[in-house]
């Protein structure tokens, strides 16, 4: 297919793949990037929030022409039962800074822009090309890839696997296990289109400002899950995700959950009159630190979602993906500059550098949190939201019932929950895991 040998081949054109390809190409390496989609971003359906600091380290002037939707000035967290929500929110004018910290983006547009930057840096980008397997030499070192095109062997010193959590290349090659249903979430979302001024009016925003709502509770039907709403310029991204293992065990339909969410009394007014133009589904790694596979070997490294680098506790993925892609590329550049082979021993530099970054430090800090939330999902996503709503109802409803009787009723409900569901134990364990 291509007779030329490359310094590096990057498989995938998502956040991590583009970060890796751009970084290596901008340092003068001869890079080939392969993407199975029709164009970069065609297979990417993330929500999505983009973290400026991580992209600035790759493309410092990205704000000049990147397709950004809204910079975020407000974050809301809702705990929901079937008819209400108890919420907290943080909003600050400090986020209206010259260089905002977070933006909403639409991945299909953003990834096209990122890929254009990769090309401008000097990399070769080839779409509609599926990598079917890794090519190895007699010593089992990865020396290239084989594609679905005629004469599809392409050779390189190193292969960067940025194929996403559902990519089969690494698992077929025995480099990592197939992601387990209990460590992967399935998220579904719809794009609801509304005029720009309507979105700003409903969320109390000025031009260019954005708001995010993240929600937990009975909306996930006792499963470990999260609902989300992101404001874009002229659309709202609305979705919900739960563990694949829970969907299978409970025989729940992802679309039914999404339909329930968008018809919730707290959500319905926010999307009223909107036109739905897109429905998509996406797998998200949820296993945390304990699910991270081997990250490097003879002639290969793995980055982003394919490496399970997703912080489920803080709902962060794209920043970990970009950072891991950049760090992997910088490690490869260092090995190349020292004129050393891309062996497992030399590529261990990637893991050393990644360990020093926030990526591994954050994942390691919260390593027990996913297990706690998943094994006690009925408590956290059904019982406690209902109790919070009941307590708020008792406090706010004035109907002639003595306050002392309402306080007793609320206390009794919490005591029963503590006895039946282990409320005190969950609070203590959650606090310890968080710390």
DRENPANU-559881 format. One record per residue (C-alpha): residue number from 1; x, y, z. Coordinates in nm, 2 decimals, always signed. Example, Ala and Ser with C-alpha at 12.3 -4.5 7.8 and 13.67 -1.06 7.14 Angstrom:
2
<1 <+1.23 -0.45 +0.78>>
<2 <+1.37 -0.11 +0.71>>
***
This chain:
435
<1 <+0.00 +0.00 +0.00>>
<2 <+0.27 +0.25 +0.10>>
<3 <+0.63 +0.16 +0.04>>
<4 <+0.77 +0.43 +0.27>>
<5 <+0.87 +0.35 +0.62>>
<6 <+0.74 +0.59 +0.89>>
<7 <+0.89 +0.70 +1.22>>
<8 <+0.54 +0.63 +1.37>>
<9 <+0.20 +0.51 +1.28>>
<10 <-0.10 +0.64 +1.48>>
<11 <-0.41 +0.43 +1.47>>
<12 <-0.72 +0.65 +1.53>>
<13 <-0.80 +1.02 +1.49>>
<14 <-0.97 +1.10 +1.82>>
<15 <-0.84 +1.33 +2.09>>
<16 <-0.55 +1.11 +2.19>>
<17 <-0.46 +1.01 +1.84>>
<18 <-0.46 +1.36 +1.71>>
<19 <-0.26 +1.48 +2.01>>
<20 <+0.00 +1.21 +1.95>>
<21 <+0.02 +1.27 +1.57>>
<22 <+0.04 +1.65 +1.60>>
<23 <+0.31 +1.64 +1.87>>
<24 <+0.53 +1.40 +1.68>>
<25 <+0.49 +1.57 +1.35>>
<26 <+0.56 +1.91 +1.50>>
<27 <+0.89 +1.77 +1.62>>
<28 <+0.99 +1.66 +1.27>>
<29 <+0.90 +1.29 +1.28>>
<30 <+0.75 +1.13 +0.97>>
<31 <+0.40 +1.03 +1.09>>
<32 <+0.12 +0.84 +0.93>>
<33 <-0.22 +0.85 +1.10>>
<34 <-0.49 +0.60 +1.00>>
<35 <-0.86 +0.65 +1.07>>
<36 <-1.14 +0.40 +0.98>>
<37 <-1.41 +0.67 +0.96>>
<38 <-1.50 +0.86 +0.65>>
<39 <-1.34 +1.17 +0.81>>
<40 <-1.18 +1.24 +1.16>>
<41 <-1.46 +1.27 +1.41>>
<42 <-1.72 +1.07 +1.21>>
<43 <-1.70 +0.80 +1.47>>
<44 <-1.67 +1.03 +1.77>>
<45 <-1.99 +1.12 +1.96>>
<46 <-1.87 +1.26 +2.29>>
<47 <-2.09 +1.51 +2.48>>
<48 <-1.86 +1.71 +2.49>>
<49 <-1.65 +1.93 +2.72>>
<50 <-1.30 +2.03 +2.61>>
<51 <-1.04 +2.13 +2.87>>
<52 <-0.83 +2.43 +2.75>>
<53 <-0.52 +2.37 +2.96>>
<54 <-0.45 +2.03 +2.81>>
<55 <-0.49 +2.15 +2.45>>
<56 <-0.28 +2.47 +2.51>>
<57 <+0.01 +2.24 +2.59>>
<58 <-0.02 +2.10 +2.24>>
<59 <-0.16 +2.40 +2.03>>
<60 <-0.11 +2.72 +2.24>>
<61 <-0.31 +2.94 +2.00>>
<62 <-0.60 +2.70 +1.94>>
<63 <-0.86 +2.97 +2.03>>
<64 <-0.77 +3.15 +1.71>>
<65 <-0.96 +2.92 +1.49>>
<66 <-1.09 +2.61 +1.68>>
<67 <-1.47 +2.54 +1.65>>
<68 <-1.56 +2.61 +2.01>>
<69 <-1.92 +2.63 +2.12>>
<70 <-1.95 +2.80 +2.46>>
<71 <-1.71 +2.87 +2.75>>
<72 <-1.85 +2.73 +3.07>>
<73 <-1.94 +2.97 +3.35>>
<74 <-2.18 +2.75 +3.55>>
<75 <-2.18 +2.39 +3.67>>
<76 <-2.49 +2.23 +3.82>>
<77 <-2.52 +1.89 +4.00>>
<78 <-2.87 +1.75 +4.04>>
<79 <-2.98 +1.46 +4.26>>
<80 <-3.31 +1.35 +4.11>>
<81 <-3.61 +1.14 +4.20>>
<82 <-3.90 +1.09 +3.96>>
<83 <-4.06 +1.43 +4.00>>
<84 <-3.80 +1.66 +4.15>>
<85 <-3.43 +1.74 +4.19>>
<86 <-3.21 +1.86 +4.47>>
<87 <-2.92 +2.06 +4.34>>
<88 <-2.61 +2.26 +4.40>>
<89 <-2.45 +2.48 +4.15>>
<90 <-2.14 +2.70 +4.11>>
<91 <-2.13 +3.00 +3.88>>
<92 <-1.86 +3.26 +3.86>>
<93 <-1.78 +3.56 +3.65>>
<94 <-1.42 +3.47 +3.69>>
<95 <-1.48 +3.21 +3.41>>
<96 <-1.54 +3.50 +3.17>>
<97 <-1.17 +3.54 +3.15>>
<98 <-0.96 +3.62 +2.85>>
<99 <-0.86 +3.26 +2.80>>
<100 <-1.15 +3.05 +2.94>>
<101 <-1.08 +2.72 +3.11>>
<102 <-1.35 +2.49 +2.97>>
<103 <-1.56 +2.48 +2.65>>
<104 <-1.84 +2.28 +2.51>>
<105 <-1.76 +2.14 +2.16>>
<106 <-1.92 +1.92 +1.90>>
<107 <-1.67 +1.64 +1.83>>
<108 <-1.74 +1.60 +1.46>>
<109 <-1.65 +1.96 +1.40>>
<110 <-1.37 +1.98 +1.65>>
<111 <-1.19 +1.66 +1.54>>
<112 <-1.20 +1.78 +1.18>>
<113 <-1.02 +2.10 +1.29>>
<114 <-0.77 +1.90 +1.50>>
<115 <-0.70 +1.67 +1.21>>
<116 <-0.63 +1.97 +0.99>>
<117 <-0.38 +2.09 +1.24>>
<118 <-0.22 +1.74 +1.23>>
<119 <-0.18 +1.77 +0.85>>
<120 <-0.04 +2.13 +0.88>>
<121 <+0.22 +1.99 +1.12>>
<122 <+0.34 +1.76 +0.84>>
<123 <+0.17 +1.42 +0.92>>
<124 <+0.00 +1.21 +0.65>>
<125 <-0.36 +1.14 +0.74>>
<126 <-0.54 +0.86 +0.57>>
<127 <-0.92 +0.80 +0.64>>
<128 <-1.15 +0.51 +0.55>>
<129 <-0.87 +0.28 +0.63>>
<130 <-0.92 +0.00 +0.89>>
<131 <-0.61 -0.15 +1.06>>
<132 <-0.68 -0.52 +1.08>>
<133 <-0.37 -0.64 +1.27>>
<134 <-0.02 -0.55 +1.38>>
<135 <+0.28 -0.67 +1.19>>
<136 <+0.56 -0.82 +1.39>>
<137 <+0.91 -0.93 +1.31>>
<138 <+1.09 -1.26 +1.40>>
<139 <+1.15 -1.13 +1.76>>
<140 <+0.78 -1.05 +1.81>>
<141 <+0.84 -0.67 +1.79>>
<142 <+0.57 -0.46 +1.64>>
<143 <+0.71 -0.32 +1.32>>
<144 <+0.40 -0.19 +1.14>>
<145 <+0.03 -0.25 +1.06>>
<146 <-0.18 -0.44 +0.81>>
<147 <-0.49 -0.26 +0.67>>
<148 <-0.80 -0.36 +0.48>>
<149 <-0.66 -0.20 +0.16>>
<150 <-0.48 -0.39 -0.12>>
<151 <-0.12 -0.45 -0.03>>
<152 <-0.20 -0.31 +0.31>>
<153 <+0.12 -0.36 +0.50>>
<154 <+0.28 -0.04 +0.63>>
<155 <+0.60 -0.03 +0.84>>
<156 <+0.71 +0.21 +1.11>>
<157 <+0.95 +0.22 +1.41>>
<158 <+0.65 +0.25 +1.66>>
<159 <+0.27 +0.21 +1.65>>
<160 <+0.05 +0.43 +1.87>>
<161 <-0.28 +0.26 +1.95>>
<162 <-0.54 +0.54 +1.99>>
<163 <-0.83 +0.33 +1.87>>
<164 <-1.07 +0.40 +2.15>>
<165 <-1.22 +0.17 +2.42>>
<166 <-1.40 -0.06 +2.17>>
<167 <-1.10 -0.10 +1.94>>
<168 <-1.02 -0.46 +1.86>>
<169 <-0.66 -0.42 +1.73>>
<170 <-0.49 -0.43 +2.07>>
<171 <-0.71 -0.71 +2.20>>
<172 <-0.67 -0.92 +1.89>>
<173 <-0.29 -0.88 +1.92>>
<174 <-0.30 -0.99 +2.28>>
<175 <-0.17 -0.65 +2.41>>
<176 <-0.47 -0.61 +2.64>>
<177 <-0.79 -0.78 +2.75>>
<178 <-1.13 -0.71 +2.59>>
<179 <-1.30 -0.45 +2.81>>
<180 <-1.53 -0.61 +3.06>>
<181 <-1.90 -0.51 +3.07>>
<182 <-1.86 -0.39 +3.43>>
<183 <-1.57 -0.15 +3.34>>
<184 <-1.74 +0.01 +3.04>>
<185 <-2.04 +0.24 +3.03>>
<186 <-2.28 +0.29 +2.73>>
<187 <-2.39 +0.65 +2.69>>
<188 <-2.66 +0.77 +2.46>>
<189 <-2.74 +1.12 +2.37>>
<190 <-2.95 +1.34 +2.15>>
<191 <-2.88 +1.69 +2.00>>
<192 <-3.17 +1.93 +2.06>>
<193 <-3.15 +2.23 +1.84>>
<194 <-3.28 +2.57 +1.96>>
<195 <-3.21 +2.93 +1.87>>
<196 <-2.91 +3.08 +2.04>>
<197 <-3.11 +3.34 +2.22>>
<198 <-3.35 +3.09 +2.36>>
<199 <-3.07 +2.88 +2.51>>
<200 <-2.93 +3.19 +2.67>>
<201 <-3.26 +3.30 +2.81>>
<202 <-3.35 +2.96 +2.96>>
<203 <-3.01 +2.91 +3.13>>
<204 <-2.95 +3.28 +3.22>>
<205 <-2.65 +3.31 +3.00>>
<206 <-2.49 +3.59 +2.80>>
<207 <-2.35 +3.55 +2.45>>
<208 <-2.08 +3.28 +2.44>>
<209 <-2.14 +3.16 +2.80>>
<210 <-2.23 +2.80 +2.87>>
<211 <-2.38 +2.59 +3.15>>
<212 <-2.35 +2.22 +3.23>>
<213 <-2.59 +2.01 +3.43>>
<214 <-2.49 +1.66 +3.55>>
<215 <-2.76 +1.45 +3.72>>
<216 <-2.78 +1.13 +3.92>>
<217 <-3.07 +0.95 +4.09>>
<218 <-3.37 +0.75 +3.99>>
<219 <-3.32 +0.84 +3.63>>
<220 <-3.08 +0.55 +3.60>>
<221 <-3.33 +0.30 +3.76>>
<222 <-3.10 +0.18 +4.04>>
<223 <-2.80 +0.14 +3.80>>
<224 <-2.47 +0.33 +3.84>>
<225 <-2.53 +0.61 +3.59>>
<226 <-2.51 +0.98 +3.50>>
<227 <-2.73 +1.21 +3.31>>
<228 <-2.59 +1.52 +3.14>>
<229 <-2.69 +1.84 +2.96>>
<230 <-2.44 +2.06 +2.78>>
<231 <-2.53 +2.39 +2.62>>
<232 <-2.38 +2.46 +2.28>>
<233 <-2.43 +2.77 +2.06>>
<234 <-2.75 +2.65 +1.89>>
<235 <-2.81 +2.31 +2.05>>
<236 <-2.83 +2.12 +2.37>>
<237 <-2.65 +1.78 +2.41>>
<238 <-2.87 +1.57 +2.64>>
<239 <-2.77 +1.22 +2.74>>
<240 <-2.73 +0.95 +3.00>>
<241 <-2.49 +0.66 +3.05>>
<242 <-2.48 +0.34 +3.26>>
<243 <-2.26 +0.04 +3.29>>
<244 <-2.30 -0.22 +3.02>>
<245 <-2.31 -0.49 +3.28>>
<246 <-2.61 -0.32 +3.44>>
<247 <-2.79 -0.28 +3.11>>
<248 <-2.75 -0.65 +3.05>>
<249 <-2.85 -0.76 +3.40>>
<250 <-3.15 -0.54 +3.43>>
<251 <-3.26 -0.57 +3.06>>
<252 <-3.30 -0.20 +3.05>>
<253 <-3.31 +0.00 +2.72>>
<254 <-3.06 +0.29 +2.69>>
<255 <-3.31 +0.48 +2.48>>
<256 <-3.59 +0.43 +2.73>>
<257 <-3.37 +0.59 +3.00>>
<258 <-3.29 +0.88 +2.77>>
<259 <-3.66 +0.93 +2.69>>
<260 <-3.74 +0.92 +3.06>>
<261 <-3.47 +1.18 +3.13>>
<262 <-3.59 +1.43 +2.86>>
<263 <-3.95 +1.40 +2.99>>
<264 <-3.85 +1.46 +3.35>>
<265 <-4.03 +1.77 +3.49>>
<266 <-3.69 +1.94 +3.56>>
<267 <-3.55 +1.87 +3.21>>
<268 <-3.86 +1.91 +2.99>>
<269 <-3.89 +2.29 +3.01>>
<270 <-3.52 +2.33 +2.92>>
<271 <-3.56 +2.15 +2.58>>
<272 <-3.92 +2.25 +2.50>>
<273 <-3.97 +2.33 +2.14>>
<274 <-3.64 +2.19 +2.03>>
<275 <-3.57 +1.99 +1.71>>
<276 <-3.39 +1.66 +1.76>>
<277 <-3.14 +1.61 +1.47>>
<278 <-2.90 +1.35 +1.60>>
<279 <-2.90 +1.04 +1.82>>
<280 <-2.58 +0.86 +1.90>>
<281 <-2.43 +0.60 +2.14>>
<282 <-2.07 +0.58 +2.27>>
<283 <-1.88 +0.34 +2.50>>
<284 <-1.69 +0.50 +2.79>>
<285 <-1.42 +0.33 +3.00>>
<286 <-1.52 +0.33 +3.36>>
<287 <-1.28 +0.08 +3.53>>
<288 <-1.05 +0.35 +3.66>>
<289 <-0.69 +0.29 +3.78>>
<290 <-0.74 -0.08 +3.83>>
<291 <-0.85 -0.14 +3.47>>
<292 <-0.54 +0.03 +3.31>>
<293 <-0.37 -0.23 +3.08>>
<294 <+0.00 -0.26 +2.99>>
<295 <+0.07 +0.08 +2.82>>
<296 <+0.38 -0.01 +2.62>>
<297 <+0.58 -0.29 +2.46>>
<298 <+0.83 -0.36 +2.19>>
<299 <+0.73 -0.12 +1.91>>
<300 <+0.40 +0.00 +2.05>>
<301 <+0.22 +0.22 +2.30>>
<302 <-0.15 +0.27 +2.39>>
<303 <-0.32 +0.60 +2.48>>
<304 <-0.65 +0.75 +2.56>>
<305 <-0.97 +0.54 +2.60>>
<306 <-0.79 +0.23 +2.46>>
<307 <-0.58 +0.25 +2.77>>
<308 <-0.88 +0.30 +3.00>>
<309 <-0.76 +0.65 +3.09>>
<310 <-1.09 +0.81 +3.19>>
<311 <-1.17 +0.97 +3.53>>
<312 <-1.52 +0.85 +3.59>>
<313 <-1.54 +1.02 +3.93>>
<314 <-1.48 +1.37 +3.78>>
<315 <-1.63 +1.29 +3.44>>
<316 <-1.31 +1.37 +3.26>>
<317 <-1.20 +1.19 +2.95>>
<318 <-1.08 +1.42 +2.67>>
<319 <-0.82 +1.59 +2.89>>
<320 <-0.67 +1.25 +2.99>>
<321 <-0.68 +1.14 +2.62>>
<322 <-0.50 +1.45 +2.49>>
<323 <-0.24 +1.44 +2.77>>
<324 <-0.16 +1.07 +2.73>>
<325 <-0.13 +1.12 +2.35>>
<326 <+0.10 +1.41 +2.40>>
<327 <+0.32 +1.24 +2.66>>
<328 <+0.34 +0.92 +2.45>>
<329 <+0.46 +1.13 +2.16>>
<330 <+0.71 +1.33 +2.37>>
<331 <+0.85 +1.00 +2.49>>
<332 <+0.88 +0.86 +2.14>>
<333 <+1.05 +1.19 +2.03>>
<334 <+1.30 +1.15 +2.31>>
<335 <+1.38 +0.79 +2.22>>
<336 <+1.42 +0.89 +1.86>>
<337 <+1.64 +1.18 +1.94>>
<338 <+1.88 +0.95 +2.13>>
<339 <+1.89 +0.73 +1.83>>
<340 <+1.77 +0.43 +2.03>>
<341 <+1.53 +0.15 +1.91>>
<342 <+1.16 +0.15 +2.00>>
<343 <+1.20 -0.14 +2.24>>
<344 <+0.99 -0.21 +2.55>>
<345 <+1.27 -0.10 +2.77>>
<346 <+1.31 +0.24 +2.59>>
<347 <+0.93 +0.30 +2.56>>
<348 <+0.89 +0.25 +2.93>>
<349 <+0.98 +0.62 +2.94>>
<350 <+0.61 +0.69 +2.84>>
<351 <+0.48 +0.52 +3.15>>
<352 <+0.74 +0.70 +3.37>>
<353 <+0.64 +1.04 +3.23>>
<354 <+0.27 +0.95 +3.25>>
<355 <+0.31 +0.86 +3.62>>
<356 <+0.44 +1.20 +3.69>>
<357 <+0.14 +1.37 +3.53>>
<358 <-0.21 +1.44 +3.68>>
<359 <-0.35 +1.15 +3.47>>
<360 <-0.22 +0.86 +3.68>>
<361 <-0.21 +1.06 +4.01>>
<362 <-0.59 +1.14 +3.98>>
<363 <-0.68 +0.79 +3.87>>
<364 <-0.48 +0.64 +4.15>>
<365 <-0.63 +0.87 +4.41>>
<366 <-0.98 +0.76 +4.33>>
<367 <-0.91 +0.40 +4.25>>
<368 <-1.17 +0.26 +4.49>>
<369 <-1.45 +0.50 +4.40>>
<370 <-1.59 +0.32 +4.09>>
<371 <-1.62 +0.00 +4.28>>
<372 <-1.80 +0.17 +4.57>>
<373 <-2.05 +0.34 +4.35>>
<374 <-2.11 +0.04 +4.13>>
<375 <-2.16 -0.22 +4.41>>
<376 <-2.39 +0.01 +4.61>>
<377 <-2.57 +0.16 +4.31>>
<378 <-2.93 +0.11 +4.45>>
<379 <-2.83 +0.31 +4.76>>
<380 <-2.66 +0.60 +4.58>>
<381 <-2.89 +0.62 +4.27>>
<382 <-3.24 +0.54 +4.42>>
<383 <-3.27 +0.53 +4.80>>
<384 <-3.07 +0.84 +4.89>>
<385 <-3.22 +1.06 +4.62>>
<386 <-3.57 +0.97 +4.73>>
<387 <-3.47 +1.05 +5.10>>
<388 <-3.33 +1.38 +5.00>>
<389 <-3.65 +1.47 +4.81>>
<390 <-3.87 +1.36 +5.11>>
<391 <-3.67 +1.57 +5.35>>
<392 <-3.70 +1.87 +5.12>>
<393 <-4.07 +1.82 +5.08>>
<394 <-4.12 +1.80 +5.46>>
<395 <-3.92 +2.12 +5.50>>
<396 <-4.09 +2.33 +5.23>>
<397 <-4.45 +2.21 +5.24>>
<398 <-4.66 +2.41 +5.49>>
<399 <-4.99 +2.23 +5.56>>
<400 <-5.06 +2.27 +5.93>>
<401 <-4.86 +1.97 +6.04>>
<402 <-4.64 +2.06 +6.34>>
<403 <-4.28 +2.10 +6.25>>
<404 <-4.18 +1.86 +6.52>>
<405 <-4.39 +1.58 +6.36>>
<406 <-4.23 +1.65 +6.02>>
<407 <-3.88 +1.63 +6.18>>
<408 <-3.97 +1.30 +6.34>>
<409 <-4.10 +1.16 +6.01>>
<410 <-3.78 +1.27 +5.83>>
<411 <-3.56 +1.13 +6.11>>
<412 <-3.75 +0.80 +6.11>>
<413 <-3.71 +0.76 +5.73>>
<414 <-3.33 +0.82 +5.75>>
<415 <-3.30 +0.57 +6.05>>
<416 <-3.48 +0.31 +5.85>>
<417 <-3.26 +0.37 +5.55>>
<418 <-2.95 +0.35 +5.76>>
<419 <-3.06 +0.02 +5.90>>
<420 <-3.18 -0.13 +5.57>>
<421 <-2.93 +0.01 +5.33>>
<422 <-2.63 +0.09 +5.54>>
<423 <-2.65 +0.47 +5.50>>
<424 <-2.38 +0.55 +5.77>>
<425 <-2.15 +0.29 +5.63>>
<426 <-2.19 +0.42 +5.27>>
<427 <-2.12 +0.78 +5.38>>
<428 <-1.81 +0.68 +5.57>>
<429 <-1.68 +0.46 +5.28>>
<430 <-1.76 +0.73 +5.02>>
<431 <-1.57 +0.99 +5.23>>
<432 <-1.27 +0.76 +5.26>>
<433 <-1.27 +0.68 +4.90>>
<434 <-1.30 +1.05 +4.80>>
<435 <-1.01 +1.14 +5.03>>
***
